[in-house]
Amino acid sequence: MCNNGAMGELESIRVFLAVTEHRGFAGAARALGMTPASVTRSIAALEERLGVQLFKRTTRQVSLTSAGAVYAARVAQPVAALNDAAEATRESQGMTSGLIRVSAPMSLGLKVLPSVLSQFAAIHPQTTVALTLSDSFVDIVEDDYDLAIRISGPPGDKSTIWRKISRIPRLLAASPAYLSARGTPQLPEDLGAHACLSYSDGPKPEEWKFSRGQSHRSHVATGAFRANNGDFLARLAVQGEGIALLPRFIIADDLRAGQLVPVLPDWDVPEIWLTLFYPPYDRLPLRVATFSDFFEHHVKETRPL
């Protein structure tokens, strides 16, 4: 016969350990897929059952009391063992369940991931995907993600595991009206006379690099506007604000409609890739491996990029 009290206390302990790990109720709520109010209620119920205060709460932080620290030290290992046993049992049967925290860039997320998540949920209803969309660099180890989907150049992060999925074609593009008014660049050095829309997440503008055979050129994309989102830069380009270097999937519809046209099409730009990044797992959890394989299959079958 199931002891509901024991089960409720076990879940409260898991919530308690999440608050301890994330040093706050909001962080624990995000990691667990709960609301902050539910986390608060769970901790309050656990404290009432134990008869001790587990956390010191201030407006700025949440920290363990001495009693909370003793409790955390005692329960962490048994709960980890229970979680490992449950995961191993499910994996032995080829089952996936639990939460996957995924980080992805905004444009890719909006254009590709809704159909991926919808189909994945239909096949794996016991697995929950918590998706965060951001065009800023995310430290997946520090921020506790299971997987990051990135569009970038060669990986430079030595602390993560990564695998390439597919090449992402890029091209320079501008509106016909802009080129009619300002002229069409014939060589990369001609870009110095043009407004360049820079993709940048920091204080420095983007540097564009070009090659054609043995010739190599570079240009710092200075102009009136810079942003860290490709869709936003594409809209500026359509409105005639300048030339942008963007992944083709972002501007494919604008190219077909004639709202944008290629610039310097006979010059190549460095490759970027759709890449999956993982924390340094000893063994990739089945739910993460299953989602990764599903995502890769979808991208290669539907070719949305």
C-alpha positions in Angstrom: 0.0 0.0 0.0 1.4 3.4 -1.0 2.3 5.7 1.9 1.2 9.2 0.5 2.9 11.0 3.4 6.2 9.4 2.7 5.9 10.1 -1.0 4.9 13.7 -0.3 7.9 14.1 2.0 10.3 12.6 -0.7 9.1 15.2 -3.2 9.5 18.0 -0.6 13.1 16.8 0.0 13.8 16.9 -3.8 12.4 20.5 -3.8 14.5 21.3 -0.8 17.7 20.1 -2.5 16.8 22.1 -5.6 16.5 25.3 -3.6 19.8 24.5 -1.9 21.5 23.9 -5.3 20.1 27.0 -7.0 20.3 29.2 -3.9 16.8 30.5 -4.3 13.2 29.6 -4.8 12.9 31.1 -8.3 15.9 29.1 -9.6 14.6 25.9 -8.1 11.2 26.5 -9.6 12.7 27.0 -13.1 14.8 23.8 -12.8 11.8 21.7 -11.5 9.2 23.2 -13.9 7.2 24.4 -10.9 5.9 27.8 -9.9 7.8 29.7 -7.1 4.6 29.6 -5.0 4.5 25.8 -5.2 8.2 25.6 -4.2 7.5 27.9 -1.2 4.6 25.8 -0.1 6.6 22.6 -0.4 9.4 24.0 1.7 7.0 25.4 4.3 5.3 22.0 4.6 8.7 20.2 5.0 9.8 22.7 7.7 6.5 22.1 9.5 6.9 18.4 9.5 10.5 18.6 10.7 9.8 21.3 13.2 12.9 23.4 12.2 13.7 26.3 9.9 15.7 25.1 6.9 16.4 28.4 5.2 17.2 32.0 6.1 15.2 34.2 3.8 16.0 37.8 3.0 14.9 40.0 0.1 18.3 39.3 -1.7 19.1 35.7 -1.0 18.1 32.3 0.4 20.7 30.4 2.5 20.7 27.3 4.7 20.3 27.5 8.4 22.6 25.3 10.5 19.8 22.8 10.8 19.2 23.0 7.0 22.9 22.3 6.3 22.8 19.2 8.5 19.6 18.0 6.8 21.0 18.6 3.3 24.2 16.6 4.1 22.1 13.7 5.3 19.5 13.5 2.5 21.5 14.4 -0.6 23.1 11.0 -1.1 20.1 8.8 -0.6 17.9 11.0 -2.9 20.7 10.9 -5.6 20.8 7.1 -5.3 17.0 6.9 -5.7 17.1 9.2 -8.7 19.9 7.2 -10.3 18.0 3.9 -9.6 14.8 5.3 -11.2 16.7 6.6 -14.2 18.6 3.4 -14.7 15.3 1.3 -14.5 13.6 3.5 -17.1 16.6 3.5 -19.4 16.9 -0.3 -19.2 13.4 -0.4 -20.7 14.2 2.3 -23.3 11.9 4.7 -21.6 12.4 8.5 -21.4 11.0 10.7 -18.7 11.8 13.7 -16.6 12.8 17.3 -17.4 15.2 18.5 -20.1 16.4 22.1 -19.9 17.3 23.4 -23.4 18.9 26.7 -24.5 18.5 27.8 -28.1 18.9 31.0 -30.1 15.8 33.1 -30.6 15.5 32.9 -34.4 16.0 29.2 -34.6 13.7 28.6 -31.7 10.8 30.5 -33.3 11.2 29.0 -36.8 12.2 25.4 -36.1 11.5 24.3 -32.5 7.7 24.5 -32.2 7.2 21.6 -34.6 10.1 19.7 -33.1 8.7 20.0 -29.5 5.1 19.2 -30.6 6.2 16.0 -32.4 8.6 15.0 -29.6 5.8 15.4 -26.9 3.5 13.2 -28.9 6.1 10.4 -28.9 7.6 10.9 -25.4 4.7 12.2 -23.2 6.6 11.5 -20.0 9.4 13.9 -20.9 9.1 17.7 -20.3 11.2 20.1 -22.3 11.9 23.5 -20.6 13.1 25.8 -23.4 14.9 29.1 -23.0 15.4 31.3 -26.0 18.2 33.8 -26.0 20.7 35.2 -28.5 23.2 35.8 -25.7 25.9 33.2 -24.9 24.6 30.8 -22.2 27.0 28.9 -19.9 25.3 25.6 -19.8 27.3 24.3 -16.9 26.9 27.4 -14.7 23.2 27.8 -15.6 22.4 24.1 -15.3 21.2 23.3 -18.8 21.0 19.7 -20.2 21.6 20.8 -23.8 22.3 24.0 -25.7 21.5 24.4 -29.4 23.8 26.9 -31.0 24.5 28.5 -34.4 28.2 29.5 -34.3 31.7 29.0 -35.6 34.1 26.4 -34.2 33.5 25.7 -30.5 35.8 27.4 -28.1 34.4 26.1 -24.8 36.7 23.3 -23.6 34.4 22.3 -20.7 31.6 21.0 -22.8 30.8 18.1 -25.2 29.6 19.1 -28.7 28.6 17.6 -32.0 27.9 19.3 -35.3 24.5 18.8 -36.9 24.6 20.7 -40.2 26.2 23.7 -41.9 24.2 27.0 -41.8 24.7 28.9 -45.1 25.1 32.7 -44.7 25.1 35.6 -47.1 25.3 39.4 -47.3 22.0 40.9 -48.3 20.4 44.3 -48.7 17.2 45.7 -50.1 17.0 46.7 -53.8 16.0 50.3 -52.7 19.1 50.6 -50.5 21.4 49.4 -53.3 19.7 51.6 -55.9 20.4 54.6 -53.6 23.9 53.8 -52.4 25.3 51.6 -55.1 26.1 47.9 -55.1 29.5 46.8 -53.6 31.7 45.0 -56.1 34.5 44.1 -53.7 34.6 43.7 -49.9 36.7 46.9 -49.6 33.7 48.8 -51.1 31.7 48.1 -47.9 33.6 51.0 -46.2 31.2 53.4 -48.0 28.1 51.5 -46.8 25.9 51.2 -43.7 26.6 47.8 -42.3 24.2 46.1 -39.9 26.3 44.3 -37.3 25.3 41.2 -35.4 26.9 41.9 -32.0 26.3 41.0 -28.4 29.0 43.2 -27.0 30.6 46.6 -27.3 32.5 45.8 -30.5 30.9 45.6 -34.0 31.0 42.4 -36.0 34.0 41.7 -38.2 33.1 40.2 -41.6 35.7 38.0 -43.3 35.7 37.1 -47.0 37.6 34.7 -49.2 37.7 34.0 -53.0 40.3 31.6 -54.1 43.6 32.8 -52.6 42.2 36.3 -51.8 41.2 37.2 -48.3 39.5 40.4 -47.0 38.0 41.6 -43.8 35.7 44.5 -42.9 34.5 45.8 -39.5 30.8 46.2 -39.9 30.3 49.7 -38.6 27.0 51.5 -39.1 24.2 53.2 -37.2 22.7 49.9 -35.9 23.9 46.7 -34.3 21.9 44.0 -32.5 22.1 40.5 -31.2 19.1 39.1 -33.1 19.2 38.1 -36.7 15.4 38.6 -37.3 15.7 42.2 -36.1 18.7 42.9 -38.4 16.8 41.4 -41.3 13.9 43.7 -40.8 16.2 46.7 -40.7 17.8 45.5 -44.0 14.3 45.1 -45.6 13.6 48.7 -44.6 16.7 49.9 -46.4 18.8 50.6 -43.4 21.9 48.8 -44.7 23.7 45.5 -45.5 23.5 42.5 -43.2 25.4 39.2 -43.0 22.8 36.7 -41.9 21.9 32.9 -42.0 19.9 32.1 -45.1 17.1 30.5 -43.2 16.3 33.9 -41.5 16.0 35.8 -44.8 14.8 33.0 -47.2 11.3 34.4 -47.4 12.6 38.0 -48.0 14.9 36.7 -50.8 12.0 34.9 -52.5 9.8 37.9 -52.2 12.5 40.2 -53.7 12.6 42.3 -50.5 16.3 41.4 -50.1 19.0 40.5 -52.7 22.4 39.0 -52.3 25.5 41.2 -52.0 29.0 40.1 -53.1 27.6 36.6 -53.9 30.9 35.4 -55.4 32.8 35.9 -52.1 32.7 33.2 -49.4 32.2 33.9 -45.7 33.4 31.5 -42.8 31.2 28.5 -42.1 29.0 28.4 -39.1 27.3 25.3 -37.9 24.2 24.1 -36.1 25.8 22.4 -33.1 24.6 20.7 -30.0 26.5 21.3 -26.7 26.3 19.3 -23.6 27.7 19.6 -20.0 30.6 17.2 -19.4 28.4 14.2 -18.7 30.1 10.9 -17.8 27.2 9.3 -19.6 24.6 11.1 -21.7 21.2 10.7 -20.0 18.7 8.7 -22.2 16.2 11.5 -22.3 18.8 14.0 -23.5 20.2 11.5 -26.1 16.7 10.8 -27.3 15.8 14.4 -27.7 19.1 15.1 -29.5 18.6 12.3 -31.9 15.0 13.4 -32.6 16.1 17.0 -33.2 18.9 16.0 -35.5 16.6 13.7 -37.5 14.0 16.4 -37.8 16.5 19.0 -39.1 18.0 16.6 -41.6 14.7 15.3 -42.9 12.8 18.7 -43.1 15.9 20.9 -44.0 14.3 24.0 -42.4 17.8 25.7 -42.3 
